[in-house]
Amino acid sequence: MLARRSMIAAAAGAALTVLLPPRPTLAWHSTDMTGVLPALDFTMTRASDGKEVTAADYKGKIVLLYFGYTFCPDVCPTTLLNITQMLKTLGKRADDVRVLFVTVDPNRDTLDVLKKYTDAFAPQVVGLRGTPNQLATLAKRYRVAYSVQPASPDHPYEVTHGAAVYVFGRDGGIRLLFVGLAAANTRLDDMTADLGQLIAQSGSRSLWQRILQMI
């Protein structure tokens, strides 16, 4: 009986090879990070509703992960404005995207402050706030450097953080790295094309998975 099932599975697999075209090998304009960093994994509080969320809440979406803070004078707002423009260009396809804005300054970025800030950008932008341990764990997972130096008589309040945007597929796996979004004059065409291609590719991959599960 087992041998018969194996023969049926082999035959079905051979039939799929004939009937379905091979998966295309795609060229990216952005840095391909597939397999370089671990899959998306976190536990934090969402600013919009105060709910504790994890990476599982965003499975099935293309996720852009970005670390910043609401008091940032230039880098963060410019990055989020550029992402907002990319999402507008994608039109309805942008519904498949979520942008997770993780504050590295939770002392000042309360949930209310974070919600008001992210509401100023695309509706796909989600503010996340974690405990110091949750933030440190997530930043270390993706090799993101950040620091917060409280104000003192000799030094103003200072926050530093990385400016890269990490892009994850629908399955939570790391796919791309977007850089340069902190500049106001950045050309967005290539990154927008990559994002659209990833949305389409992820849909194709899901179809393959459904077909293979039927064997």
FIBALO-96055 format. One line per field, with one value per atom (N, C-alpha, C): atom name; residue in one letter; chain; x, y, z. Coordinates in steps of 0.2 Angstrom, whole numbers, plus 5000, padded with zeros to 4 digits. Each point is the difference from the previous one (the first is absolute). Layout:
N
a	c(CA:...)
r	c(a:...)
c	c(A:...)
u	c(X:...)
v	c(Y:...)
w	c(Z:...)
// end
This chain:
215
a	c(N:CA:C:N:CA:C:N:CA:C:N:CA:C:N:CA:C:N:CA:C:N:CA:C:N:CA:C:N:CA:C:N:CA:C:N:CA:C:N:CA:C:N:CA:C:N:CA:C:N:CA:C:N:CA:C:N:CA:C:N:CA:C:N:CA:C:N:CA:C:N:CA:C:N:CA:C:N:CA:C:N:CA:C:N:CA:C:N:CA:C:N:CA:C:N:CA:C:N:CA:C:N:CA:C:N:CA:C:N:CA:C:N:CA:C:N:CA:C:N:CA:C:N:CA:C:N:CA:C:N:CA:C:N:CA:C:N:CA:C:N:CA:C:N:CA:C:N:CA:C:N:CA:C:N:CA:C:N:CA:C:N:CA:C:N:CA:C:N:CA:C:N:CA:C:N:CA:C:N:CA:C:N:CA:C:N:CA:C:N:CA:C:N:CA:C:N:CA:C:N:CA:C:N:CA:C:N:CA:C:N:CA:C:N:CA:C:N:CA:C:N:CA:C:N:CA:C:N:CA:C:N:CA:C:N:CA:C:N:CA:C:N:CA:C:N:CA:C:N:CA:C:N:CA:C:N:CA:C:N:CA:C:N:CA:C:N:CA:C:N:CA:C:N:CA:C:N:CA:C:N:CA:C:N:CA:C:N:CA:C:N:CA:C:N:CA:C:N:CA:C:N:CA:C:N:CA:C:N:CA:C:N:CA:C:N:CA:C:N:CA:C:N:CA:C:N:CA:C:N:CA:C:N:CA:C:N:CA:C:N:CA:C:N:CA:C:N:CA:C:N:CA:C:N:CA:C:N:CA:C:N:CA:C:N:CA:C:N:CA:C:N:CA:C:N:CA:C:N:CA:C:N:CA:C:N:CA:C:N:CA:C:N:CA:C:N:CA:C:N:CA:C:N:CA:C:N:CA:C:N:CA:C:N:CA:C:N:CA:C:N:CA:C:N:CA:C:N:CA:C:N:CA:C:N:CA:C:N:CA:C:N:CA:C:N:CA:C:N:CA:C:N:CA:C:N:CA:C:N:CA:C:N:CA:C:N:CA:C:N:CA:C:N:CA:C:N:CA:C:N:CA:C:N:CA:C:N:CA:C:N:CA:C:N:CA:C:N:CA:C:N:CA:C:N:CA:C:N:CA:C:N:CA:C:N:CA:C:N:CA:C:N:CA:C:N:CA:C:N:CA:C:N:CA:C:N:CA:C:N:CA:C:N:CA:C:N:CA:C:N:CA:C:N:CA:C:N:CA:C:N:CA:C:N:CA:C:N:CA:C:N:CA:C:N:CA:C:N:CA:C:N:CA:C:N:CA:C:N:CA:C:N:CA:C:N:CA:C:N:CA:C:N:CA:C:N:CA:C:N:CA:C:N:CA:C:N:CA:C:N:CA:C:N:CA:C:N:CA:C:N:CA:C:N:CA:C:N:CA:C:N:CA:C:N:CA:C:N:CA:C:N:CA:C:N:CA:C:N:CA:C:N:CA:C:N:CA:C:N:CA:C:N:CA:C:N:CA:C:N:CA:C:N:CA:C:N:CA:C:N:CA:C:N:CA:C:N:CA:C:N:CA:C:N:CA:C:N:CA:C:N:CA:C:N:CA:C:N:CA:C:N:CA:C:N:CA:C:N:CA:C:N:CA:C:N:CA:C:N:CA:C:N:CA:C:N:CA:C:N:CA:C)
r	c(m:m:m:l:l:l:a:a:a:r:r:r:r:r:r:s:s:s:m:m:m:i:i:i:a:a:a:a:a:a:a:a:a:a:a:a:g:g:g:a:a:a:a:a:a:l:l:l:t:t:t:v:v:v:l:l:l:l:l:l:p:p:p:p:p:p:r:r:r:p:p:p:t:t:t:l:l:l:a:a:a:w:w:w:h:h:h:s:s:s:t:t:t:d:d:d:m:m:m:t:t:t:g:g:g:v:v:v:l:l:l:p:p:p:a:a:a:l:l:l:d:d:d:f:f:f:t:t:t:m:m:m:t:t:t:r:r:r:a:a:a:s:s:s:d:d:d:g:g:g:k:k:k:e:e:e:v:v:v:t:t:t:a:a:a:a:a:a:d:d:d:y:y:y:k:k:k:g:g:g:k:k:k:i:i:i:v:v:v:l:l:l:l:l:l:y:y:y:f:f:f:g:g:g:y:y:y:t:t:t:f:f:f:c:c:c:p:p:p:d:d:d:v:v:v:c:c:c:p:p:p:t:t:t:t:t:t:l:l:l:l:l:l:n:n:n:i:i:i:t:t:t:q:q:q:m:m:m:l:l:l:k:k:k:t:t:t:l:l:l:g:g:g:k:k:k:r:r:r:a:a:a:d:d:d:d:d:d:v:v:v:r:r:r:v:v:v:l:l:l:f:f:f:v:v:v:t:t:t:v:v:v:d:d:d:p:p:p:n:n:n:r:r:r:d:d:d:t:t:t:l:l:l:d:d:d:v:v:v:l:l:l:k:k:k:k:k:k:y:y:y:t:t:t:d:d:d:a:a:a:f:f:f:a:a:a:p:p:p:q:q:q:v:v:v:v:v:v:g:g:g:l:l:l:r:r:r:g:g:g:t:t:t:p:p:p:n:n:n:q:q:q:l:l:l:a:a:a:t:t:t:l:l:l:a:a:a:k:k:k:r:r:r:y:y:y:r:r:r:v:v:v:a:a:a:y:y:y:s:s:s:v:v:v:q:q:q:p:p:p:a:a:a:s:s:s:p:p:p:d:d:d:h:h:h:p:p:p:y:y:y:e:e:e:v:v:v:t:t:t:h:h:h:g:g:g:a:a:a:a:a:a:v:v:v:y:y:y:v:v:v:f:f:f:g:g:g:r:r:r:d:d:d:g:g:g:g:g:g:i:i:i:r:r:r:l:l:l:l:l:l:f:f:f:v:v:v:g:g:g:l:l:l:a:a:a:a:a:a:a:a:a:n:n:n:t:t:t:r:r:r:l:l:l:d:d:d:d:d:d:m:m:m:t:t:t:a:a:a:d:d:d:l:l:l:g:g:g:q:q:q:l:l:l:i:i:i:a:a:a:q:q:q:s:s:s:g:g:g:s:s:s:r:r:r:s:s:s:l:l:l:w:w:w:q:q:q:r:r:r:i:i:i:l:l:l:q:q:q:m:m:m:i:i:i)
c	c(A:A:A:A:A:A:A:A:A:A:A:A:A:A:A:A:A:A:A:A:A:A:A:A:A:A:A:A:A:A:A:A:A:A:A:A:A:A:A:A:A:A:A:A:A:A:A:A:A:A:A:A:A:A:A:A:A:A:A:A:A:A:A:A:A:A:A:A:A:A:A:A:A:A:A:A:A:A:A:A:A:A:A:A:A:A:A:A:A:A:A:A:A:A:A:A:A:A:A:A:A:A:A:A:A:A:A:A:A:A:A:A:A:A:A:A:A:A:A:A:A:A:A:A:A:A:A:A:A:A:A:A:A:A:A:A:A:A:A:A:A:A:A:A:A:A:A:A:A:A:A:A:A:A:A:A:A:A:A:A:A:A:A:A:A:A:A:A:A:A:A:A:A:A:A:A:A:A:A:A:A:A:A:A:A:A:A:A:A:A:A:A:A:A:A:A:A:A:A:A:A:A:A:A:A:A:A:A:A:A:A:A:A:A:A:A:A:A:A:A:A:A:A:A:A:A:A:A:A:A:A:A:A:A:A:A:A:A:A:A:A:A:A:A:A:A:A:A:A:A:A:A:A:A:A:A:A:A:A:A:A:A:A:A:A:A:A:A:A:A:A:A:A:A:A:A:A:A:A:A:A:A:A:A:A:A:A:A:A:A:A:A:A:A:A:A:A:A:A:A:A:A:A:A:A:A:A:A:A:A:A:A:A:A:A:A:A:A:A:A:A:A:A:A:A:A:A:A:A:A:A:A:A:A:A:A:A:A:A:A:A:A:A:A:A:A:A:A:A:A:A:A:A:A:A:A:A:A:A:A:A:A:A:A:A:A:A:A:A:A:A:A:A:A:A:A:A:A:A:A:A:A:A:A:A:A:A:A:A:A:A:A:A:A:A:A:A:A:A:A:A:A:A:A:A:A:A:A:A:A:A:A:A:A:A:A:A:A:A:A:A:A:A:A:A:A:A:A:A:A:A:A:A:A:A:A:A:A:A:A:A:A:A:A:A:A:A:A:A:A:A:A:A:A:A:A:A:A:A:A:A:A:A:A:A:A:A:A:A:A:A:A:A:A:A:A:A:A:A:A:A:A:A:A:A:A:A:A:A:A:A:A:A:A:A:A:A:A:A:A:A:A:A:A:A:A:A:A:A:A:A:A:A:A:A:A:A:A:A:A:A:A:A:A:A:A:A:A:A:A:A:A:A:A:A:A:A:A:A:A:A:A:A:A:A:A:A:A:A:A:A:A:A:A:A:A:A:A:A:A:A:A:A:A:A:A:A:A:A:A:A:A:A:A:A:A:A:A:A:A:A:A:A:A:A:A:A:A:A:A:A:A:A:A:A:A:A:A:A:A:A:A:A:A:A:A:A:A:A:A:A:A:A:A:A:A:A:A:A:A:A:A:A:A:A:A:A:A:A:A:A:A:A:A:A:A:A:A:A:A:A:A:A:A:A)
u	c(5004:4996:5004:5006:5004:5004:5002:5003:4996:4993:4996:4999:4999:5000:5006:5006:5006:5000:4998:4999:4995:4995:4995:5003:5003:5003:5005:5004:5006:4997:4994:4997:4997:4997:4997:5005:5005:5006:5003:5000:5003:4995:4993:4995:5000:5001:5001:5006:5005:5006:4999:4996:4998:4995:4995:4994:5002:5004:5001:5007:5000:5007:5004:5007:5004:5000:5001:5000:5005:4999:5005:5005:5006:5005:5000:4999:4998:5007:5001:5005:4998:5003:4998:5004:4997:5004:5003:4997:5002:5004:5003:5004:4996:5002:4996:5003:4996:5002:4997:4997:4997:5005:4999:5004:5005:5001:5006:4998:4994:4997:4994:4999:4994:4994:4995:4993:4997:4995:4997:4997:5002:4998:5000:4995:5000:4993:5000:4994:5001:4995:4999:4993:4999:4994:4998:4994:4998:4997:5003:4997:4993:4998:4993:4994:5002:4994:5003:5006:5003:5001:4999:5000:5007:5002:5006:5000:5005:5000:5006:5000:5007:5000:5006:5001:4994:4997:4995:4994:4999:4994:5001:5006:5001:5002:4999:5001:4995:5002:4996:5001:5004:5001:5007:5002:5007:5001:5005:5002:5006:5000:5006:5001:5006:5002:5005:4998:5004:5000:5006:5002:5001:4996:5001:4997:4998:4997:4996:4995:4995:5003:5005:5003:5006:5001:5005:4999:5005:4999:4999:5004:5000:5000:5004:5001:4994:4996:4994:4995:4998:4994:5002:5006:5001:5000:5002:5000:4992:4996:4993:4996:5002:4997:5002:5006:5002:4996:5000:4996:4993:4997:4993:4999:5005:4999:5001:5004:5001:4993:4997:4993:4995:5000:4995:5001:5006:5002:4997:5001:4997:4993:4996:4993:4997:4995:4997:5005:5005:5005:5003:5000:5003:4996:4994:4996:5003:5005:5004:5006:5001:5006:4998:5005:4999:5007:5000:5007:5000:5004:5001:5005:4998:5004:5002:5006:5001:5004:4998:5003:5006:5006:5005:5001:4995:4999:4994:4999:4993:4999:5005:4999:4996:5001:4996:4994:5001:4995:4995:4995:4995:4996:4995:4995:4996:4998:4996:5004:5006:5005:5002:5001:5002:4994:4994:4994:4999:5000:4999:5005:5006:5006:4999:4998:5000:4993:4995:4994:5001:5006:5001:5003:5001:5003:4995:5002:4996:4996:4994:4996:5003:5005:5004:5005:5002:5005:4997:5004:4998:5005:4998:5005:5000:5007:5001:5004:4998:5004:5002:5006:5002:5003:5001:5004:5007:5004:5007:5003:4998:5003:4997:4993:4998:5003:5001:5003:5007:5004:5007:5001:4995:5000:4999:4995:4998:5006:5003:5005:5006:5002:5005:4999:4994:4998:5002:4999:5001:5006:5004:5007:4999:4995:4998:5003:5004:5003:4996:4999:4997:5002:4999:5002:4995:4999:4996:5004:5002:5004:4995:4998:4996:5003:4996:5003:5004:5005:5004:5002:5003:5002:5005:5004:5005:4998:4994:4999:4992:4998:4992:4998:4994:4997:5002:5003:5002:4998:4998:4998:5003:5003:5003:4997:5000:4997:5002:5000:5001:4994:5001:4995:4998:5002:4998:4993:4997:4993:5001:4997:5001:4993:5000:4994:5000:4994:4998:4995:5000:4995:4994:4995:4993:5001:5005:5002:5004:5002:5004:5007:5003:5007:5002:5007:5003:5001:4999:5001:5004:4999:5004:5002:5005:5002:4999:4996:5000:5004:5004:5005:4998:5002:5000:4993:4995:4994:4999:5006:5000:5002:5002:5001:4994:4999:4994:5000:5006:5000:5002:4998:5001:4996:5002:4996:4997:4993:4996:4998:5001:4997:5003:5006:5003:4997:5000:4998:4992:4997:4992:4999:5004:5000:5002:5005:5001:4995:4997:4994:4994:4999:4994:5002:5006:5002:5000:5002:4999:4993:4996:4992:4998:5002:4998:5003:5006:5004:4997:4999:4997:4994:4995:4994:5001:5005:5002:5002:5004:5003:4995:4995:4994:4996:5000:4996:5004:5006:5005:4999:5000:4999:4993:4995:4994:4999:5003:5000:5004:5006:5004:4997:4996:4997:4994:4998:4995:5003:5006:5003:5000)
v	c(4994:5006:5006:5000:5006:5001:4994:5001:5003:4998:5002:5008:5002:5007:5004:4997:5003:5001:4995:5000:5005:5001:5005:5007:5001:5006:5002:4995:5001:5002:4996:5002:5007:5001:5007:5006:4998:5005:5001:4995:5000:5004:4998:5004:5007:5002:5007:5004:4996:5003:5001:4996:5001:5005:5000:5005:5007:5001:5007:5002:5007:5003:5000:5000:5001:5006:5001:5006:5004:5007:5004:5002:5001:5003:5007:5004:5007:5004:5005:5005:5006:5001:5006:5006:5006:5006:5001:4998:5000:4994:5001:4994:4994:4995:4993:4998:4999:4998:4993:4996:4994:4995:4997:4996:5003:5006:5004:5001:5002:5002:4995:4999:4996:5003:4996:5002:5005:5003:5005:4997:5003:4997:5006:5001:5005:5000:5003:5001:5007:5004:5007:5003:5006:5003:5005:4999:5004:5006:5006:5006:5002:4997:5002:4997:4995:4997:4997:5001:4998:4992:4996:4993:4998:4994:4997:4996:5001:4996:4997:4995:4996:5000:4997:4999:4996:4996:4996:5004:5006:5004:5003:5000:5003:4994:4994:4995:5001:4999:5001:5007:5004:5007:5001:5004:5002:5006:4999:5004:5004:5006:5005:5001:4999:5001:5006:5005:5006:5002:5002:5002:5008:5003:5008:5002:5007:5003:5006:5002:5005:5007:5001:5007:5001:4995:5000:5006:5005:5006:4999:4995:4999:4993:4996:4993:4996:5000:4996:5002:5007:5002:5000:5001:4999:4993:4996:4992:4998:5002:4998:5004:5006:5003:4997:4998:4996:4994:4996:4994:5001:5005:5002:5001:5004:5001:4993:4996:4993:4997:5000:4996:5003:5007:5003:4998:4999:4998:4993:4996:4993:4999:5006:4999:4995:4996:4995:4994:5000:4994:5002:5006:5002:4997:4998:4997:4993:4998:4994:5001:5007:5002:5003:4999:5003:5003:5006:5003:5000:4997:5000:5004:5006:5005:4999:4998:4998:5005:5003:5006:4997:5004:4998:5005:5004:5005:4999:4995:4998:5005:5003:5004:5006:5003:5006:4998:4994:4998:4996:5003:4996:4998:4995:4997:5006:5005:5005:5004:5002:5004:4996:4994:4996:4999:4999:5000:5006:5006:5006:5001:4998:5001:4995:4994:4996:5001:5003:5002:5005:5003:5006:4997:4993:4997:4996:4995:4995:4996:4998:4996:4993:4998:4994:5000:5006:5001:4999:4995:4998:5002:5003:5002:4994:4998:4995:5003:4998:5002:4994:4999:4994:5002:4995:5001:5001:5002:5001:4993:4995:4993:4998:5001:4998:5004:5006:5005:4997:4999:4998:4993:4996:4993:5001:5004:5000:5004:5005:5004:4995:4996:4996:4994:4998:4995:5002:5007:5002:5005:5000:5003:5008:5002:5007:5004:5005:5004:5006:5001:5006:5002:5006:5002:5006:5001:5005:5003:5007:5003:5005:4999:5006:5006:5006:5006:5001:5004:5002:5007:5003:5007:5001:4995:5001:4997:4997:4997:4999:5002:4999:4993:4999:4993:4998:4994:4998:4993:4998:4994:4998:4994:4998:4993:4999:4994:4999:4993:4999:5002:5001:5003:4995:4994:4995:4997:4998:4997:4993:4995:4993:4998:4996:4998:4992:4998:4993:4998:4993:4997:4998:4998:4998:4995:4995:4995:5002:5007:5002:5000:4997:4999:5007:5001:5007:4999:5006:5000:5005:5006:5006:5005:5004:5006:5006:5005:5006:5005:5004:5005:5006:5006:5006:5004:4997:5003:5006:5001:5006:5007:4999:5006:5002:5007:5003:4999:4999:5000:4993:4995:4993:4998:4996:4997:4994:5001:4994:4995:5001:4996:4992:5000:4993:4996:5004:4996:4999:5004:4999:4994:5000:4994:4993:5001:4994:4998:5004:4999:4997:5003:4997:4993:4999:4993:4995:5002:4996:4998:5005:4999:4994:5001:4995:4994:5000:4993:4996:5004:4996:4997:5003:4997:4994:5000:4995:4994:5002:4994:4997:5004:4997:4995:5001:4996:4993:5001:4994:4995:5004:4996:4997:5003:4997:4994:5000:4995:4994:5001:4995:4996:5004:4997:4995:5001:4995:4993:5000:4994:4994)
w	c(5000:5000:5000:5004:5001:4993:4997:4994:4994:5000:4995:5001:5006:5002:4997:5001:4998:4992:4997:4993:4997:5004:4998:5001:5005:5002:4995:4998:4995:4993:4998:4994:5000:5005:5001:4999:5003:5000:4993:4997:4993:4995:5002:4996:5001:5006:5002:4996:5000:4997:4992:4997:4993:4999:5005:4999:5002:5005:5003:4998:4998:4998:5006:4999:5006:5003:5007:5003:4997:4999:4997:5005:4997:5004:4999:5006:4999:5002:4996:5002:5004:5005:5005:4999:5000:5000:5007:5005:5007:5003:5005:5003:5002:4997:5001:5007:5005:5007:5001:4995:5001:5004:5005:5004:5004:5000:5003:5007:5002:5006:5002:5006:5002:4999:5000:4998:5005:4998:5005:5006:5006:5006:5006:5003:5005:5004:5006:5004:5002:4998:5002:5001:5002:5000:4995:4996:4995:5002:4997:5003:4998:4994:4998:5005:5003:5004:5007:5002:5006:5000:4995:5000:5000:5003:5000:4993:4996:4993:5000:4995:4998:4993:4997:4993:4997:5004:4997:4998:5003:4998:4993:4997:4994:4995:5001:4995:4994:4994:4995:4997:5003:4998:4998:4995:4999:5006:5004:5006:4998:5001:5001:5007:5002:5007:5001:5004:5000:5007:5003:5006:5000:5005:5000:5006:5000:5006:4998:5003:4998:5000:5005:5000:4995:4996:4995:4995:4999:4997:4992:4997:4993:4997:5003:4997:5000:5006:5000:4996:5001:4996:4992:4998:4993:4998:5004:4998:4999:5005:5000:4995:4998:4994:4994:4999:4994:4999:5006:5000:4998:5003:4998:4993:4997:4993:4996:5002:4997:5000:5006:5001:4995:5000:4995:4993:4998:4993:4999:5005:4999:5000:5002:5000:5004:4998:5003:5003:4996:5002:5007:5002:5007:5006:4998:5006:5002:4996:5002:5004:5002:5003:5007:5005:5006:5002:5003:5002:5007:5003:5007:5003:5003:5002:5008:5001:5007:5003:5006:5003:5004:4999:5004:5006:5001:5006:5003:5003:5004:5006:5003:5005:4999:4994:4997:4996:4996:4995:5004:5003:5003:4994:5002:4995:4996:5004:4997:4996:5002:4996:4993:5001:4994:4995:5003:4996:4996:5003:4996:4995:5001:4996:4993:5001:4995:4996:5003:4996:4995:5000:4996:4993:5000:4994:4997:4996:4996:5006:4998:5005:5001:4996:5001:5005:5003:5004:5007:5004:5007:5005:5005:5005:5005:5002:5005:5006:5006:5006:5004:5002:5004:5006:5005:5006:4998:5004:4998:4998:5003:4998:4994:4998:4994:4994:5001:4995:4999:5005:5000:4996:5002:4996:4993:4998:4993:4996:5003:4997:4999:5005:4999:4995:4999:4995:4993:4999:4993:5000:5005:5000:5000:5003:5000:5006:4999:5005:5002:5006:5002:5007:5002:5007:5002:5006:5003:5006:4999:5006:5002:5007:5003:5000:5001:5000:5007:5000:5006:4999:5006:4999:4995:4998:4995:4993:4999:4994:4999:4994:4999:4999:5000:4999:4993:4999:4994:4998:4994:4998:4994:4999:4994:4998:4993:4998:4993:4998:4993:4995:4994:4995:4995:5000:4995:5002:4994:5001:4998:5004:4999:4997:4995:4996:5001:5002:5001:4996:4997:4996:5004:4997:5003:5005:5000:5004:5006:5000:5006:4999:4994:4998:4998:5002:4997:4993:4996:4993:4997:5003:4997:5005:4998:5004:4996:5003:4996:5004:4996:5003:4996:5003:4996:5001:5004:5000:5005:5003:5005:4996:4994:4996:4996:5000:4997:4992:4997:4993:4997:5004:4999:4994:4995:4995:5002:5000:5003:4995:4994:4994:5001:5002:5000:5006:5006:5006:5000:4996:4999:4996:4995:4995:5004:5004:5004:5005:5003:5004:4996:4995:4996:4997:4998:4998:5006:5006:5005:5002:4999:5002:4995:4993:4995:5001:5002:5000:5006:5006:5006:4998:4996:4998:4996:4995:4996:5005:5005:5004:5004:5002:5004:4996:4993:4996:4999:5000:4999:5007:5005:5007:5000:4998:5000:4996:4994:4995:5003:5003:5002:5006:5004:5006:4998:4994:4997:4998:4999:4998:5006)
// end
